[in-house]
Amino acid sequence: MDRTGIFAGEDPFAIARSWLAEAEPQEPNDPNAIALATVDASGLPNVRMVLLKEIEPAAFVFYTNYGSQKAVEIEATGKAAFVLHWKSLRRQVRVRGLVEREEGPQADAYYQSRSLKSRLGAWASQQSQPLASRASLMAEVARVTARHGTNPPRPAFWGGFRIKPLEIEFWADGSFRLHDRFRWRREHLSDSWTIERLHP
């Protein structure tokens, strides 16, 4: 199979890290932004932008409020999909897989790496729930600031999700819309990858 250049290698996570590193100096804002897709109880899809925070040796990790709509839908199905898209590189990475929580020391460490205002904001926001006014939100920020001070602990309702892929597709723009697409696919997480080139 003619996987050379930007598609070279047998480890899709290494390729994803390489593409992200290449995008970082070129994308004007948030090169790690992903469009995360879930489905609700009726099967109706939802999609929103979140920030991918780590590409592990075998998974992709992001963080959120566990009471958010995305988290509720992930917990119900155990599945999610996302796409990374870089206009500057004319490339994208598509991922579909199974999801588990990351709520241990790794989540604690990431939470502590955030700015103080972001950490306090995580306490104050009941993400995805109806909000009476901006003023009421800021009042809650003031309340949690008074309660937790300058070193708030990670809330139990806030943490990470780890997406373990069953499919990863790498897409690169081609002349005359004859794009290059390669897909890594497996039926179970314990299986070896099957790699195939796809029609544009």
C-alpha positions, 0 to 999 in steps of 0.5 A: 500500500502506498502510504508514504510521506504524511501517512507513513507509519503503522501507529495511527496515534503517532501520525495524529500527534505528528499532524497536530504538531504540524498544525500548531504553529499554523492554525490561528486558534485552537489547533486541538479543537475537535467537533465531538459527536454524540447521540441522545436517547432518541438517536438524534445526533449532537455535535459541539466543539471541545478541546482535545487535551492529550493524544495518548499511546492508545486513546484521545482525552478531553475534559468536561462537566459530567453533568453536561449534555455531551457527558450524559449522552456519552455515559448512556451509550459509551460511544462518541466520534470526533473530527479534527480539521485544519484548514491551514494543512487541508487535513482532517482526522476522523475518530469513532470509538468507545469512551471511558471516564478519566477521573483520577490523578491525570484529571487532577493534574490537568485541572490544576494546570488550568488558570484559576478563573477557569478552575473556579468557572468549572465549579460555578457552571452547571454546564448545559443547564438553563441559566437565568442571567449572566449576572446570576452566573457571575454571582455564583463565581463570586460565591465559589471564589469565596468558598474555595479561594486560590486553590480549588480542588477538582470538582467531582462532577468535572473530569475527563473522557478517554476515547479509545478508537475502533476507527481512525481515518486520515484525510488529506486534500488532493488535486481535482478533489481526488483526496487521499484517505486512509482508515485504520479499523478494528472490530474490538479494542484488543484486535490488530488494526486493518489499514485500507485506502479509501476512495475520495 
